[in-house]
């Protein structure tokens, strides 16, 4: 070192400085957080609230993870099938079966318990349609492959009818709304908050909903399987935060509605309150022995030609939280 001091008098200080810099950089690399990507839709109530409050990010940051949020308004099935996002928000029970039919690389990690009145078949207040039997021969709008599609099939079957007994119009929600308001369909099968909005704004009348065992309308949360296998700690954190947020929504209906209204497209607070009153927001583990409704939907969809092959609803990957 004396030789180097003589030839390069500033070298020792330079070495120390470089060592410090290297130490800082190496420490930064060693402790860099892994990023968890989360998808959501405008209807993903609990994730929207978590994104707004930052509560989930705070919990995951403490575990060494960062969070990136990805909103999907179209192409949701393709994104689920691709497995390009780690954690997915809730989808309706019927829609979840399409991911299973497509062999999507997904694991179920949570379920929102049933909300049978959160979707319904509605008609204008002056419509002559009073019962499900009155739908025969009428133009009925519904989004194909959704929980509402199953509701329609189930309601028709209970009335002794089939899908061939109505003039079904497969329309996504915005197109269905336009057709309903324009009088181009006689009845519309739709979910909240569209349902609540039409009830409050146009005094739409409910012909049938999922009550009395017609359609439970559960919602499922999924994660990309490869991520779920490696990161059960993340799933546990997400599961717990979803449960806590769901309890908060039910305990603070007006405050929740005031927050969600602008995020849902400037929907009036009373409309959001009505919609939320019909959702359970109760987050529970997915139980393989409690998937009877999923099997009923799968069988109904297979008979209607909506899925190509028979499905066993229990043939899915499930992550279950361990008791604390």
Beta strands, then each sheet from edge to edge (+ up, - down):
strand 1: 34-40
strand 2: 65-71
strand 3: 87-92
strand 4: 106-112
strand 5: 119-123
strand 6: 139-142
strand 7: 167-170
strand 8: 187-191
strand 9: 205-209
strand 10: 219-224
strand 11: 283-284
strand 12: 317-318
sheet 1: 2+ 1+ 3+ 10- 4+ 11-
sheet 2: 2+ 1+ 3+ 10- 4+ 12+
sheet 3: 7+ 6+ 8+ 5- 9+
end
